Amino acid sequence: MAWEYYGDALIIVGAMTTMLLIAGLNFLKSRFRRRLVFSLTLVVMGYVVFLIGLVFVRGWDGMGWSLIGFSLYVIGLLTYISVVTYHWFKARRTTHS
């Protein structure tokens, strides 16, 4: 249950969930979904591995799982943001030329 975890873990999970939902909604509204599949897959895998490390695995092993999951999450999120930004600049450059 939620009261078994510290407040910082709940805040991190809440922030990660919010960013995942925003990225997922942006993915569904995007015109170039095929280019975003890899980075969104990394984000979802990182989120799942982080939650597994937080909930099911205890001790130092759980911290390792959480660290790997968070790393995958951040790498996927940075890749997602950079691909979206690149396509935004590319579309803006071609329409204003």
C-alpha positions, -999 to 999 in steps of 0.1 A, spaced: 0 0 0 10 36 -4 17 42 33 45 16 32 67 38 10 85 70 17 72 103 4 101 108 -20 94 75 -38 57 85 -42 67 119 -55 91 103 -80 65 78 -92 39 105 -95 62 127 -116 73 98 -138 36 88 -143 27 124 -153 55 127 -178 47 92 -192 10 102 -197 20 135 -214 44 117 -237 18 90 -245 -9 116 -253 16 135 -275 24 102 -292 -12 96 -300 -17 131 -314 15 130 -334 17 127 -372 51 109 -371 44 80 -347 67 56 -363 97 78 -355 87 80 -318 80 43 -311 116 35 -300 119 63 -275 84 58 -261 92 20 -257 124 30 -237 103 53 -215 77 26 -208 103 -1 -202 122 22 -178 90 30 -160 81 -7 -156 116 -17 -145 116 12 -120 83 1 -105 95 -35 -103 126 -24 -84 105 -3 -61 77 -27 -53 88 -63 -58 126 -63 -52 139 -52 -18 173 -41 -6 203 -32 -27 190 -53 -56 159 -32 -57 179 -1 -58 198 -15 -88 166 -23 -106 153 12 -98 185 28 -110 185 9 -143 148 16 -148 152 53 -141 182 55 -165 162 39 -192 133 63 -185 155 93 -187 173 82 -219 140 74 -235 125 107 -224 155 127 -237 154 109 -270 117 115 -273 120 152 -266 149 156 -290 130 138 -318 99 159 -313 119 191 -312 138 181 -343 106 175 -363 91 207 -349 121 227 -361 121 209 -394 84 215 -401 88 251 -391 118 256 -413 100 241 -444 68 261 -439 85 295 -434 109 292 -464 
